[in-house]
Structure formats: structure tokens, C-alpha cells
Amino acid sequence: MSDPGRDRLRELLDAVLDEDHRTLGDMSVGAFSSPSHFSRELVRGGG
């Protein structure tokens, strides 16, 4: 179950746009996710 106070799309976008996140692994850590889950969420639009 997801936390209704969290904005997953915002977390995903912040992780992608962070200049320190140069790899998919870096981005997924920044979004509190595994690399595979992070990729799926990006394709889905964070929903």
C-alpha cells in the first residue's frame, strides 16, 4: 500500500533531474526504489 501523502511522480522526476544522479542506479536510489521498479514506474508515469 502506498502512502497517500507521497507524490511518487515528483520523487521520480526529482531523481531523474538531480545532476548528481548519472546512472539508472543513482536515480533509483534517489527515488527510494530498485532500478527495475524505477524503470517500470517511469514508463507508467509514476502512477
N, CA, C, O and CB atoms as a CASP TS submission, in Angstrom:
PFRMAT TS
TARGET T0000
AUTHOR 0000-0000-0000
METHOD Language model
MODEL 1
PARENT N/A
ATOM      1  N   MET     1       0.844  -1.173   0.000  1.00  0.00           N
ATOM      2  CA  MET     1       0.000   0.000   0.000  1.00  0.00           C
ATOM      3  C   MET     1       0.894   1.243   0.000  1.00  0.00           C
ATOM      4  O   MET     1       1.907   1.277   0.699  1.00  0.00           O
ATOM      5  CB  MET     1      -0.963  -0.006   1.222  1.00  0.00           C
ATOM      6  N   SER     2       0.533   2.239  -0.762  1.00  0.00           N
ATOM      7  CA  SER     2       1.354   3.443  -0.834  1.00  0.00           C
ATOM      8  C   SER     2       0.862   4.492   0.143  1.00  0.00           C
ATOM      9  O   SER     2      -0.310   4.513   0.519  1.00  0.00           O
ATOM     10  CB  SER     2       1.357   4.006  -2.249  1.00  0.00           C
ATOM     11  N   ASP     3       1.763   5.351   0.544  1.00  0.00           N
ATOM     12  CA  ASP     3       1.466   6.448   1.449  1.00  0.00           C
ATOM     13  C   ASP     3       0.752   7.542   0.657  1.00  0.00           C
ATOM     14  O   ASP     3       1.324   8.063  -0.300  1.00  0.00           O
ATOM     15  CB  ASP     3       2.768   6.994   2.123  1.00  0.00           C
ATOM     16  N   PRO     4      -0.487   7.910   1.024  1.00  0.00           N
ATOM     17  CA  PRO     4      -1.224   8.913   0.252  1.00  0.00           C
ATOM     18  C   PRO     4      -0.575  10.301   0.287  1.00  0.00           C
ATOM     19  O   PRO     4      -0.894  11.142  -0.554  1.00  0.00           O
ATOM     20  CB  PRO     4      -2.639   9.009   0.770  1.00  0.00           C
ATOM     21  N   GLY     5       0.315  10.555   1.227  1.00  0.00           N
ATOM     22  CA  GLY     5       0.984  11.848   1.316  1.00  0.00           C
ATOM     23  C   GLY     5       2.189  11.966   0.395  1.00  0.00           C
ATOM     24  O   GLY     5       2.724  13.058   0.206  1.00  0.00           O
ATOM     25  N   ARG     6       2.619  10.846  -0.180  1.00  0.00           N
ATOM     26  CA  ARG     6       3.797  10.842  -1.058  1.00  0.00           C
ATOM     27  C   ARG     6       3.383  11.107  -2.492  1.00  0.00           C
ATOM     28  O   ARG     6       2.340  10.639  -2.949  1.00  0.00           O
ATOM     29  CB  ARG     6       4.551   9.499  -0.962  1.00  0.00           C
ATOM     30  N   ASP     7       4.196  11.852  -3.183  1.00  0.00           N
ATOM     31  CA  ASP     7       3.986  12.102  -4.605  1.00  0.00           C
ATOM     32  C   ASP     7       5.069  11.335  -5.359  1.00  0.00           C
ATOM     33  O   ASP     7       6.174  11.842  -5.554  1.00  0.00           O
ATOM     34  CB  ASP     7       4.026  13.648  -4.941  1.00  0.00           C
ATOM     35  N   ARG     8       4.748  10.114  -5.781  1.00  0.00           N
ATOM     36  CA  ARG     8       5.734   9.241  -6.423  1.00  0.00           C
ATOM     37  C   ARG     8       6.266   9.835  -7.714  1.00  0.00           C
ATOM     38  O   ARG     8       7.460   9.724  -7.994  1.00  0.00           O
ATOM     39  CB  ARG     8       5.127   7.881  -6.701  1.00  0.00           C
ATOM     40  N   LEU     9       5.415  10.457  -8.499  1.00  0.00           N
ATOM     41  CA  LEU     9       5.878  11.052  -9.739  1.00  0.00           C
ATOM     42  C   LEU     9       6.890  12.149  -9.454  1.00  0.00           C
ATOM     43  O   LEU     9       7.893  12.269 -10.158  1.00  0.00           O
ATOM     44  CB  LEU     9       4.703  11.604 -10.543  1.00  0.00           C
ATOM     45  N   ARG    10       6.635  12.947  -8.431  1.00  0.00           N
ATOM     46  CA  ARG    10       7.580  14.012  -8.062  1.00  0.00           C
ATOM     47  C   ARG    10       8.910  13.410  -7.630  1.00  0.00           C
ATOM     48  O   ARG    10       9.966  13.921  -8.001  1.00  0.00           O
ATOM     49  CB  ARG    10       7.001  14.895  -6.929  1.00  0.00           C
ATOM     50  N   GLU    11       8.876  12.326  -6.846  1.00  0.00           N
ATOM     51  CA  GLU    11      10.108  11.664  -6.409  1.00  0.00           C
ATOM     52  C   GLU    11      10.882  11.127  -7.603  1.00  0.00           C
ATOM     53  O   GLU    11      12.107  11.245  -7.655  1.00  0.00           O
ATOM     54  CB  GLU    11       9.792  10.524  -5.429  1.00  0.00           C
ATOM     55  N   LEU    12      10.175  10.539  -8.562  1.00  0.00           N
ATOM     56  CA  LEU    12      10.829  10.010  -9.753  1.00  0.00           C
ATOM     57  C   LEU    12      11.473  11.123 -10.571  1.00  0.00           C
ATOM     58  O   LEU    12      12.624  11.007 -10.992  1.00  0.00           O
ATOM     59  CB  LEU    12       9.829   9.244 -10.609  1.00  0.00           C
ATOM     60  N   LEU    13      10.731  12.191 -10.791  1.00  0.00           N
ATOM     61  CA  LEU    13      11.260  13.306 -11.571  1.00  0.00           C
ATOM     62  C   LEU    13      12.437  13.974 -10.877  1.00  0.00           C
ATOM     63  O   LEU    13      13.425  14.325 -11.524  1.00  0.00           O
ATOM     64  CB  LEU    13      10.170  14.328 -11.829  1.00  0.00           C
ATOM     65  N   ASP    14      12.338  14.151  -9.571  1.00  0.00           N
ATOM     66  CA  ASP    14      13.455  14.743  -8.825  1.00  0.00           C
ATOM     67  C   ASP    14      14.707  13.879  -8.971  1.00  0.00           C
ATOM     68  O   ASP    14      15.811  14.401  -9.126  1.00  0.00           O
ATOM     69  CB  ASP    14      13.087  14.907  -7.328  1.00  0.00           C
ATOM     70  N   ALA    15      14.533  12.567  -8.922  1.00  0.00           N
ATOM     71  CA  ALA    15      15.677  11.661  -9.043  1.00  0.00           C
ATOM     72  C   ALA    15      16.308  11.748 -10.430  1.00  0.00           C
ATOM     73  O   ALA    15      17.531  11.699 -10.561  1.00  0.00           O
ATOM     74  CB  ALA    15      15.247  10.219  -8.752  1.00  0.00           C
ATOM     75  N   VAL    16      15.479  11.876 -11.464  1.00  0.00           N
ATOM     76  CA  VAL    16      15.993  11.976 -12.828  1.00  0.00           C
ATOM     77  C   VAL    16      16.714  13.303 -13.041  1.00  0.00           C
ATOM     78  O   VAL    16      17.760  13.350 -13.688  1.00  0.00           O
ATOM     79  CB  VAL    16      14.854  11.825 -13.844  1.00  0.00           C
ATOM     80  N   LEU    17      16.160  14.369 -12.502  1.00  0.00           N
ATOM     81  CA  LEU    17      16.700  15.702 -12.754  1.00  0.00           C
ATOM     82  C   LEU    17      17.885  16.072 -11.869  1.00  0.00           C
ATOM     83  O   LEU    17      18.573  17.052 -12.154  1.00  0.00           O
ATOM     84  CB  LEU    17      15.624  16.713 -12.571  1.00  0.00           C
ATOM     85  N   ASP    18      18.140  15.324 -10.816  1.00  0.00           N
ATOM     86  CA  ASP    18      19.265  15.614  -9.929  1.00  0.00           C
ATOM     87  C   ASP    18      20.575  15.431 -10.690  1.00  0.00           C
ATOM     88  O   ASP    18      20.841  14.349 -11.213  1.00  0.00           O
ATOM     89  CB  ASP    18      19.229  14.701  -8.672  1.00  0.00           C
ATOM     90  N   GLU    19      21.377  16.458 -10.755  1.00  0.00           N
ATOM     91  CA  GLU    19      22.623  16.425 -11.526  1.00  0.00           C
ATOM     92  C   GLU    19      23.618  15.386 -11.005  1.00  0.00           C
ATOM     93  O   GLU    19      24.469  14.920 -11.764  1.00  0.00           O
ATOM     94  CB  GLU    19      23.268  17.793 -11.510  1.00  0.00           C
ATOM     95  N   ASP    20      23.527  15.019  -9.736  1.00  0.00           N
ATOM     96  CA  ASP    20      24.432  14.029  -9.167  1.00  0.00           C
ATOM     97  C   ASP    20      24.051  12.603  -9.559  1.00  0.00           C
ATOM     98  O   ASP    20      24.854  11.683  -9.407  1.00  0.00           O
ATOM     99  CB  ASP    20      24.454  14.156  -7.659  1.00  0.00           C
ATOM    100  N   HIS    21      22.835  12.415 -10.062  1.00  0.00           N
ATOM    101  CA  HIS    21      22.355  11.091 -10.448  1.00  0.00           C
ATOM    102  C   HIS    21      22.664  10.872 -11.921  1.00  0.00           C
ATOM    103  O   HIS    21      21.925  11.325 -12.796  1.00  0.00           O
ATOM    104  CB  HIS    21      20.827  10.938 -10.171  1.00  0.00           C
ATOM    105  N   ARG    22      23.767  10.172 -12.188  1.00  0.00           N
ATOM    106  CA  ARG    22      24.219   9.978 -13.573  1.00  0.00           C
ATOM    107  C   ARG    22      23.844   8.618 -14.143  1.00  0.00           C
ATOM    108  O   ARG    22      23.895   8.425 -15.358  1.00  0.00           O
ATOM    109  CB  ARG    22      25.711  10.150 -13.652  1.00  0.00           C
ATOM    110  N   THR    23      23.473   7.683 -13.296  1.00  0.00           N
ATOM    111  CA  THR    23      23.119   6.347 -13.771  1.00  0.00           C
ATOM    112  C   THR    23      21.713   5.987 -13.306  1.00  0.00           C
ATOM    113  O   THR    23      21.144   6.631 -12.425  1.00  0.00           O
ATOM    114  CB  THR    23      24.140   5.297 -13.271  1.00  0.00           C
ATOM    115  N   LEU    24      21.172   4.943 -13.922  1.00  0.00           N
ATOM    116  CA  LEU    24      19.859   4.461 -13.505  1.00  0.00           C
ATOM    117  C   LEU    24      19.879   4.058 -12.032  1.00  0.00           C
ATOM    118  O   LEU    24      18.920   4.305 -11.301  1.00  0.00           O
ATOM    119  CB  LEU    24      19.418   3.275 -14.378  1.00  0.00           C
ATOM    120  N   GLY    25      20.979   3.435 -11.603  1.00  0.00           N
ATOM    121  CA  GLY    25      21.110   3.050 -10.194  1.00  0.00           C
ATOM    122  C   GLY    25      21.076   4.246  -9.265  1.00  0.00           C
ATOM    123  O   GLY    25      20.419   4.207  -8.225  1.00  0.00           O
ATOM    124  N   ASP    26      21.785   5.321  -9.633  1.00  0.00           N
ATOM    125  CA  ASP    26      21.767   6.544  -8.828  1.00  0.00           C
ATOM    126  C   ASP    26      20.356   7.113  -8.744  1.00  0.00           C
ATOM    127  O   ASP    26      19.894   7.517  -7.677  1.00  0.00           O
ATOM    128  CB  ASP    26      22.726   7.592  -9.417  1.00  0.00           C
ATOM    129  N   MET    27      19.681   7.137  -9.896  1.00  0.00           N
ATOM    130  CA  MET    27      18.328   7.697  -9.937  1.00  0.00           C
ATOM    131  C   MET    27      17.367   6.875  -9.087  1.00  0.00           C
ATOM    132  O   MET    27      16.526   7.428  -8.379  1.00  0.00           O
ATOM    133  CB  MET    27      17.820   7.768 -11.381  1.00  0.00           C
ATOM    134  N   SER    28      17.496   5.553  -9.161  1.00  0.00           N
ATOM    135  CA  SER    28      16.579   4.705  -8.389  1.00  0.00           C
ATOM    136  C   SER    28      16.795   4.878  -6.892  1.00  0.00           C
ATOM    137  O   SER    28      15.834   4.892  -6.123  1.00  0.00           O
ATOM    138  CB  SER    28      16.758   3.232  -8.774  1.00  0.00           C
ATOM    139  N   VAL    29      18.047   5.008  -6.475  1.00  0.00           N
ATOM    140  CA  VAL    29      18.325   5.246  -5.051  1.00  0.00           C
ATOM    141  C   VAL    29      17.704   6.581  -4.628  1.00  0.00           C
ATOM    142  O   VAL    29      17.122   6.683  -3.548  1.00  0.00           O
ATOM    143  CB  VAL    29      19.867   5.242  -4.773  1.00  0.00           C
ATOM    144  N   GLY    30      17.830   7.598  -5.476  1.00  0.00           N
ATOM    145  CA  GLY    30      17.254   8.904  -5.177  1.00  0.00           C
ATOM    146  C   GLY    30      15.740   8.890  -5.091  1.00  0.00           C
ATOM    147  O   GLY    30      15.139   9.741  -4.435  1.00  0.00           O
ATOM    148  N   ALA    31      15.124   7.919  -5.756  1.00  0.00           N
ATOM    149  CA  ALA    31      13.664   7.787  -5.730  1.00  0.00           C
ATOM    150  C   ALA    31      13.206   6.713  -4.743  1.00  0.00           C
ATOM    151  O   ALA    31      12.030   6.350  -4.724  1.00  0.00           O
ATOM    152  CB  ALA    31      13.142   7.461  -7.127  1.00  0.00           C
ATOM    153  N   PHE    32      14.137   6.198  -3.918  1.00  0.00           N
ATOM    154  CA  PHE    32      13.807   5.185  -2.909  1.00  0.00           C
ATOM    155  C   PHE    32      13.204   3.939  -3.559  1.00  0.00           C
ATOM    156  O   PHE    32      12.160   3.446  -3.131  1.00  0.00           O
ATOM    157  CB  PHE    32      12.830   5.763  -1.867  1.00  0.00           C
ATOM    158  N   SER    33      13.875   3.437  -4.599  1.00  0.00           N
ATOM    159  CA  SER    33      13.337   2.346  -5.393  1.00  0.00           C
ATOM    160  C   SER    33      14.471   1.467  -5.901  1.00  0.00           C
ATOM    161  O   SER    33      15.635   1.866  -5.878  1.00  0.00           O
ATOM    162  CB  SER    33      12.501   2.886  -6.565  1.00  0.00           C
ATOM    163  N   SER    34      14.125   0.271  -6.359  1.00  0.00           N
ATOM    164  CA  SER    34      15.108  -0.568  -7.046  1.00  0.00           C
ATOM    165  C   SER    34      15.204  -0.086  -8.494  1.00  0.00           C
ATOM    166  O   SER    34      14.272   0.543  -8.996  1.00  0.00           O
ATOM    167  CB  SER    34      14.714  -2.097  -6.976  1.00  0.00           C
ATOM    168  N   PRO    35      16.317  -0.373  -9.170  1.00  0.00           N
ATOM    169  CA  PRO    35      16.437   0.051 -10.570  1.00  0.00           C
ATOM    170  C   PRO    35      15.312  -0.476 -11.469  1.00  0.00           C
ATOM    171  O   PRO    35      14.797   0.263 -12.308  1.00  0.00           O
ATOM    172  CB  PRO    35      17.765  -0.403 -11.120  1.00  0.00           C
ATOM    173  N   SER    36      14.931  -1.734 -11.303  1.00  0.00           N
ATOM    174  CA  SER    36      13.873  -2.282 -12.161  1.00  0.00           C
ATOM    175  C   SER    36      12.520  -1.628 -11.866  1.00  0.00           C
ATOM    176  O   SER    36      11.773  -1.297 -12.787  1.00  0.00           O
ATOM    177  CB  SER    36      13.770  -3.804 -11.972  1.00  0.00           C
ATOM    178  N   HIS    37      12.215  -1.447 -10.597  1.00  0.00           N
ATOM    179  CA  HIS    37      10.949  -0.796 -10.245  1.00  0.00           C
ATOM    180  C   HIS    37      10.955   0.660 -10.714  1.00  0.00           C
ATOM    181  O   HIS    37       9.945   1.158 -11.211  1.00  0.00           O
ATOM    182  CB  HIS    37      10.703  -0.869  -8.714  1.00  0.00           C
ATOM    183  N   PHE    38      12.080   1.335 -10.559  1.00  0.00           N
ATOM    184  CA  PHE    38      12.213   2.715 -11.005  1.00  0.00           C
ATOM    185  C   PHE    38      11.928   2.815 -12.501  1.00  0.00           C
ATOM    186  O   PHE    38      11.189   3.701 -12.929  1.00  0.00           O
ATOM    187  CB  PHE    38      13.618   3.254 -10.687  1.00  0.00           C
ATOM    188  N   SER    39      12.501   1.924 -13.294  1.00  0.00           N
ATOM    189  CA  SER    39      12.270   1.929 -14.742  1.00  0.00           C
ATOM    190  C   SER    39      10.800   1.724 -15.080  1.00  0.00           C
ATOM    191  O   SER    39      10.241   2.431 -15.919  1.00  0.00           O
ATOM    192  CB  SER    39      13.107   0.848 -15.414  1.00  0.00           C
ATOM    193  N   ARG    40      10.177   0.750 -14.416  1.00  0.00           N
ATOM    194  CA  ARG    40       8.743   0.499 -14.671  1.00  0.00           C
ATOM    195  C   ARG    40       7.902   1.713 -14.297  1.00  0.00           C
ATOM    196  O   ARG    40       6.980   2.074 -15.028  1.00  0.00           O
ATOM    197  CB  ARG    40       8.257  -0.735 -13.880  1.00  0.00           C
ATOM    198  N   GLU    41       8.206   2.338 -13.182  1.00  0.00           N
ATOM    199  CA  GLU    41       7.441   3.500 -12.742  1.00  0.00           C
ATOM    200  C   GLU    41       7.583   4.653 -13.726  1.00  0.00           C
ATOM    201  O   GLU    41       6.609   5.354 -13.999  1.00  0.00           O
ATOM    202  CB  GLU    41       7.892   3.938 -11.351  1.00  0.00           C
ATOM    203  N   LEU    42       8.771   4.856 -14.258  1.00  0.00           N
ATOM    204  CA  LEU    42       8.968   5.923 -15.252  1.00  0.00           C
ATOM    205  C   LEU    42       8.119   5.663 -16.494  1.00  0.00           C
ATOM    206  O   LEU    42       7.492   6.577 -17.030  1.00  0.00           O
ATOM    207  CB  LEU    42      10.463   6.036 -15.643  1.00  0.00           C
ATOM    208  N   VAL    43       8.106   4.420 -16.942  1.00  0.00           N
ATOM    209  CA  VAL    43       7.320   4.076 -18.128  1.00  0.00           C
ATOM    210  C   VAL    43       5.831   4.283 -17.854  1.00  0.00           C
ATOM    211  O   VAL    43       5.092   4.734 -18.730  1.00  0.00           O
ATOM    212  CB  VAL    43       7.590   2.616 -18.557  1.00  0.00           C
ATOM    213  N   ARG    44       5.399   3.956 -16.654  1.00  0.00           N
ATOM    214  CA  ARG    44       3.980   4.118 -16.283  1.00  0.00           C
ATOM    215  C   ARG    44       3.614   5.556 -16.007  1.00  0.00           C
ATOM    216  O   ARG    44       2.430   5.893 -16.011  1.00  0.00           O
ATOM    217  CB  ARG    44       3.657   3.282 -15.067  1.00  0.00           C
ATOM    218  N   GLY    45       4.567   6.399 -15.771  1.00  0.00           N
ATOM    219  CA  GLY    45       4.277   7.799 -15.447  1.00  0.00           C
ATOM    220  C   GLY    45       4.180   8.050 -13.962  1.00  0.00           C
ATOM    221  O   GLY    45       3.613   9.058 -13.539  1.00  0.00           O
ATOM    222  N   GLY    46       4.734   7.137 -13.148  1.00  0.00           N
ATOM    223  CA  GLY    46       4.798   7.354 -11.707  1.00  0.00           C
ATOM    224  C   GLY    46       3.540   7.006 -10.952  1.00  0.00           C
ATOM    225  O   GLY    46       3.489   7.153  -9.731  1.00  0.00           O
ATOM    226  N   GLY    47       2.532   6.551 -11.651  1.00  0.00           N
ATOM    227  CA  GLY    47       1.234   6.336 -11.095  1.00  0.00           C
ATOM    228  C   GLY    47       1.038   5.346 -10.067  1.00  0.00           C
ATOM    229  O   GLY    47      -0.082   5.165  -9.591  1.00  0.00           O
TER
END
